[in-house]
Every structure is written in structure tokens, then in C-alpha cells.
Amino acid sequence: MADVTLNALGKKCPMPILLTKKELNKMSSGQTLELIVDDKGALKDIPAMVNTTGNELVSTNESDAEIRFVIKKA
């Protein structure tokens, strides 16, 4: 289970990215963030953002209604 859960359902790009960056900035190294979105654009945007920030994408789970990412803070 993640240390922090961020519900960004109903938010369209770029809001999930901005909210994720803001939340990660508040977290300590090694903590995990679960991001829940329903914007399919996040499937490309979130991994790209994680790559550029040096954090780790632990998992991605996609269902019909939502996409869940678990990100580990570097």
C-alpha cells in the first residue's frame, strides 16, 4: 500500500502531472505515491514525468474506469 494516495479522477492533462509533482515535492525519499486517474493521456505523460524527475515508476494498473500508478520518490 502506498504512503500517499492522490485521486485525480476527472482531471485532464496537465492537471494530473502538476498535482503529482506538487505531492511528490512534499514527500520524503523512499515514500510511495499512488496516483489514480481516468485520463488516458496519463499513460504516456506520467512515465515521462517520472523519468525526467528521477523518481521510480513502481507499477501501472489499467482498468476500464481508471489507471493507477505507484511512484516511488527518489
Beta strands, then each sheet from edge to edge (+ up, - down):
strand 1: 4-7
strand 2: 32-37
strand 3: 56-62
strand 4: 67-72
sheet 1: 1+ 2+ 4- 3+
end
